[in-house]
Amino acid sequence: MDVTEKVNKIFSLYEKHGASNYLGERVSKTEHSIQCAMLAEKEECSNEVVLGAFLHDIGHLIGLDQGLEEMITDHVNLGTQDHCKVGGDYLHEMGFSDIVCKIVAGHVQAKRYLVYTDQDYYKNLSSASKKTLEHQGGPMTSEEALAFEKSPLFDIIVRMRTWDEKAKEPDIEMEPLEKYRKLCVDVLELQHNRFYMSGNNALV
């Protein structure tokens, strides 16, 4: 697939499933994604980080599209099991950079880390986030936390988690979805150019 085909495939997921409710919050999945990207933009992050913020929950959309295993508590559907891995693996196969893929793949680990390191963080989680935590391994162990802190993207992935928690506002003016389609094209084209410039003859 070329860049246009890949981006069309990604955004077809938002067109088909993005209007569905975001885990019991008062926003849709697409609205939550856009708000995360806007928070990253507000902090003047790079395009790759902003796109990672926008795409962080794409695993939930993939899960709906492919009928993957879901997290169920008390008969309530909490989204796709291991959605962070599902999303990160999908974007890696599409040829996105490590920055984008690791933000997507790591944002649940950041929640587990913050619950381990900050008791107040857990108290302030939404009811849905507390329930999904039970499916995601609970708080990190001390060994897991030490390993996570060594990640080169540790700071940005933790920041991603703070955006994730804030991006649930039902009554704010949001950027259009098309803005992030264009950003997706720009970031993916940049990554393709990096492959060519580094002498790779085949793209992921």
N, C-alpha and C positions, 0 to 999 in steps of 0.2 A: 504493500500500500504506500502511496505517496502521502505527503503531509496533509493535503486536503481531505483525502479519504480517511485518514486516521482521526483528524479533528471532527469530521462529520460523524464518524462512528461513536466517538466519545460524547458529542453533544446530542446525539440521538437518545442516549441514556437519560439525559436531563429532560429532553422533550417528552419521553415516554413515562418517566417515573419521578421527575423532579418536583412535580406539583403535589406529590403525596406528603403527608404530615411527617415532620421530623421528630420521631420518637416521643410523641406525646406533647411536644412543645407547641407554641402558638405560631410557628412558622413552618413553611414547607422545606423540603430538603434543598431545593435550589436557593431559596431565600437564605437559609443558613450558610450555604456555600458562599454566596455573594457577600454576606456580611463578614465572614471570615477574611475574604480577600480584601474587603474595604478596610478592615482593621490592620491588616498587613501593610496596605498602601499608606494608611495614616502614619505608620511608623517608618515610612520611606524605605521599605524593604525592596530588594531586587525583584525583577520580573519573575525569576524562577521561584523565589520564596512566595510571592503573591499568588502565582499559579498553584504552587503546592498547597497553599491555604485554601484556594478555591476547590481544588480536587481532593481534599483530604478525606472526604467521605464517599468517594466514588465507588468504593467497595460495596456500600449499601445498594447503590443503583445496579451494579453488576449482579449482586445477589438477587434482586427482584427480577432482573432480566433473565437470569439463568436458573432461577429456582433453587438457589443454594441454601444450605442449612441456616436456620434462623435461631436467634437467642429468644427463648420464650420463658417468661416468669409469670406465674399466676395467670396463665392464658393470655398474657399480653405480649405482642410481638415487639421486640426491641431491636430489630434489624438483623443484618447478616452476621453470622458467627465469623470471627476473625476478619472482619471487613477491612482492617488496616492492611493485613497481609494480602488479601484478595486485591485491593486497590493498588498497593505498591507493586505487586507482581505484574498486574495488568499494564500499568504504565511503563514498567521496565521493558516489557515485551513490545510496547509501542515505540520504544526508543527515547524515552525521556531521560533527563540527566539524573545523576545520583541525588542531587539536591531535592528535586521534585519528588522522586520516588521515596527517599528516606523520610521526608516530612510526612508523606502519606502513610508510610509503613510504621512510623514511630510515634504517631500522636497518641495512641492508646497507651504505649509504654510510658509516655510522659505523664499521663493521668496516674498510672500505677506508681510512678516515681514520686509524684507530688503528694499522693495519699500517704506514702511511706514516710516522707520527710516533713509533712505539715499537717497536723491534726485539724487545724481550722479549714484547710482546703477541702477535706472530706465533708465537713459539716456544711459547707456552702455549695456542695454539688447538688444538682437537681435530682429529683426522685428517679428520673430515668437514668441519669449517669451513675447513680448508686446501684441501681439494678443491673446495668450492663457491666459494672465493675465485677460483679459476682461471676459473670461468664468470662471475664477477661483475665482471670488469675488473681484478682484481689491486689492488695498492696505488694510492692516489690519486696524481696528479701534484701538484706544488707549487701549480699554478694551481687545481686542483680543491679542494685542501685549504683554500686561502685563501677560496674562494667558500663552501665548506661552513661555515667558521668564522663567516661573516657571518649565518647563519641565526638567526632569533629563537629557534628551538627547539634550537640547537646543544647546549647543556648537557644538556637532558633526553634528546635522541636519543643522545648519547654514553653517558649513564647507562643508557638502555635497552639498549645493547649489552653493558654489564657484566652486567645482569640476564640477558640472553640467554645469555651464556657460563656463568653459574652455575646456570641452571635446568635441570639435567640429573641431579638426584639421585633415585635409584630408591627410596630407603627413608625418605622423610620423610612426615609426616602432612600432607595437603593439604586445602584448602578444597573444598567441594562445587561442582560445575559450576553448579548452580542459583544460587549466589551471584552469579556473573558474568552469568548471564542477567538477573537482577534489576538489576544494575548497568547492563547494556546498555540496558534499558528506561528507567531513570532518566536516563542520559546522553542518549539519543536524544530523549526527551520534552523535556528541557531545551533541546536544540538546536532542536527544532520550535517551542518557545515563544519562543526568541530570534528566529526568523524572523517569527513573527506580531507580536511586539512591535516589530520594526523596520519593519513596514509591508509586508512581502512577502505577496503573495496566493497565491503558489505555492511549494511546497517542492521541493527537489531530489529 
